[in-house]
Amino acid sequence: MSYEFLQTLWFILIAILWIGFFFLEGFDFGVGMLLPFLGKKDEERRAVINAIGPTWDGNEVWMLTAGGATFAAFPHWYATMFSGFYLALFLLLVGLILRGISFEYRSKDSNPAWRSRFDWMIAVGSFMASLLLGAAFANLARGVPIDENMMYTGNLFTLLNPYGLLGGLTTVVVFLLHGANFLGLKLEGELRERAIAFSKKLYIAAVVVATLLLAATYIYTDIRSKLGIDPGITPIASFVALLVTIYFINRRMEGWAFVMTALHIVLTQVTFFTLMFPRVMVSSLNPDWSLTIYNASSSQYTLTVMSVVALIFVPIVLAYQGWTYYMFRKRVSADKKTLVY
Amino acid sequence: MDPTILSRWQFALTTIYHWLFVPLTLGLGWFVAYFQTHYYQTRDESWRKMTKFWGKLFLINFAIGVVTGIVQEFQFGMNWSEYSRFVGDIFGAPLAIEALLAFFMESTFLGIWIFGEGRVPEKVHLASIWLVAIGSNLSAIWILLANGFMQAPPAEAFVYNSANGRLEMVNFLALVVNPKAWIFIWHTLADGLAMAAFLILAVSAWRLVRKQNVEFFKRSFHIGALVGLIASTMVFLGGHTMGQYMKEVQPMKLAALEAIWETEQPASFSLLTIGDLSGKQEVWSLRIPYLMSFLACNDFSCEVKGVDELQAQYEQQYGPGDYIPLMVVTYWTFRIMMTFGLIMMGASAWFLWATRKKDYENAKWLKLVPFGALALPYLANASGWILTEMGRQPWIVYGLLKVEDAVSPNLTVLDLWISLIGYTAVYSALAVAMVKLMFKYAAADPDAAMHESVDAAPALVGAED
């Protein structure tokens, strides 16, 4: 396999890991943010958590694997991005820690104050993670200051520009909608009704911010020169998927509503990676200083070894993760007798 | 303060903290899987209680290992970007494989284990806990292979590419079969098992002294003593073998942990050495002749090189610089690790002997066990890693890259203080919650552990917010 082929392959593999992560953790983060608002009684909150309980940790591993794969396949990308986005990533990690520990600890004590504290930590942690990931990806598309030595020269506030913040906000709102759709699909009775009511409200907000982000993308990124004024089928399909979500929400076809937000997220990510390719980090200082799959990658040997490993293990992982979803496909009810703590 | 120093403190803090919890995860998983298998085979309800009771403690501990583990994977790029560029070709591979092979496995099957009882077939539920135990230990294997490369880079595995100034992998197999790494793996996985055995000993003794659930905790204590003896003996054998490898690949660490300034043949073992305040010179020392030669090469007469000779040799080889690790740390952490490890071996042998008596729950010595059995493995384990990592200073990749050249050049002192203080605050809060829960669940009745939360009062969460 040629070097260039391997570099492209690993760009695609890492893109798939991030796309999978945004699709899966997207609804996990949404569920986390909705938790204190959707569940009023303790059993209700437990039911909301149990909707993602068996799978959230496995979903998060998609990001860990994306991180590890980036380190192995594109060390310069990993080094520049992780050191450059230092404080943003630190806050992301704090959010993920707060959230992860709370899923396990909130029910281990029956004191209402204890449980309430951890429920709010789940919500805040999920919000922080969604906002920061959205802002980080928007900034990757917009370009960040990188010098000729692949060194990030900005700071945290460089990332907090209008386009970055809009990317963060859109991610938060879309994840909320995606999470509400997921809960409509997974919960029963009163909770299901509440989730559908949330979906209806969140739909409007999501369409507004997604439209703004789309418009801003034409202003702040090089989408016109890269993809053209007509950006092609993927981003259009992504936007249409979001628009038609309401049709399925109103008709209580929760499964299809969930598929539509999933499509929206997946196709938006595909657009993002198409816009980036073959660059992995765009330099706002000089296009020649951008990191690309060619100047940031590992040696051909490493990429070959990693390809063999991925070829063997990715299908296995996909099989047992998919099987887990199948095992836990039943709706969760807030009935105390059937809840697992 | 120097950014490199701050990054090092942060790495030490986050790594030592992470590693307080992970060994218990590695070991306790095997116990819980064994208990559940026993229940599956015998249908004896008391083994189901064993599974649940120790399983709850396993889960409380596991969660901290998971959330602090994410920091571990990110901080190579965040704080050590030049290191990541230099060795990403080699070091990134085991890390990515760890995530793909082990993280997915342990997290997915843990979800099935927690939520799947009664929902998935019983055999699948049983298989899940085994896969969690295997997954977490696989994860340790891959990260130790990565660490093994930093400690003792196998020469066949890589070449230095002078065109781009980076190391490149040429032989993946050499990386995977690195003998130094495999001794570490042996030592560490056995250490996890010993840690879990001693936690079980500590909790069981604590409950036995209080005469609570005597049958349940006597059985636990006995299993803990048996596994504790086997595991701590395995740890000892691994550690002894490591000494001989160290002589070959990291002679400076070996000399520094023994505080040997001048080359000796045969080398004596120091019972107590006092250096001057700079730590560069010996003032007074009490030594056992020949023993160090035995530890270093299984032979009572071999030569062990001293720090001074090695420093001179390294200056010639790598240019001017200080190649001596902080000796007061290496010397004392080695002693703590080894002494405590030996006490663990002796203590578990004694427990096994003492539990032949039927009414040992009334014995006075049992009162010492709860504290001792917790303090020994945690201190031994942390000391061992501090020794390993500080003993290879100034190198981050032995003989190839120094720590000072590995740090992210763009980070400011302010960045680092924010994250250092932030991690310290978050990790302290985690520790408070974790210790509270561990005590509560260790004190719970095994019958109560069969239910969601061990306290009986119904919760009214959400009523007031």
Interface residues (C-beta under 8 A of the other chain):
Chain A: P36 G39 K40 K41 D42 E44 R45 N50 G53 P54 T55 W56 D57 G58 E60 V61 L64 T65 G67 G68 A69 T70 F71 A72 A73 F74 P75 H76 Y78 A79 T80 M81 F82 S83 G84 Y86 L87 L89 F90 L93 V94 L96 I97 L98 G100 I101 F103 E104 Y105 S107 K108 D109 S110 N111 P112 R115 S116 D119 W120 M150 M151 Y152 T153 N155 S298 S299 Y301 T302 V305 M306 V309 A310 F313 V314 V317 Y320 Q321 T324 M327 F328 K330 L339 V340 Y341
Chain B: L59 I60 F62 A63 I64 V66 V67 T68 I70 V71 E73 F74 F76 G77 M78 N79 S81 E82 S84 R85 V87 G88 D89 I90 F91 G92 A93 L95 A96 I97 E98 A99 L100 L101 F103 F104 M105 S107 T108 F109 L110 G111 I112 I114 F115 G116 E117 R119 V120 N161 R166 E168 M169 V170 F172 S408 P409 N410 L411 T412 D415 I418 S419 G422 V426 L430 A433 K436 L437 K440 Y441 H451 E452 S453 D455 A456 A457 P458 A459 L460 V461 G462 A463 E464 D465
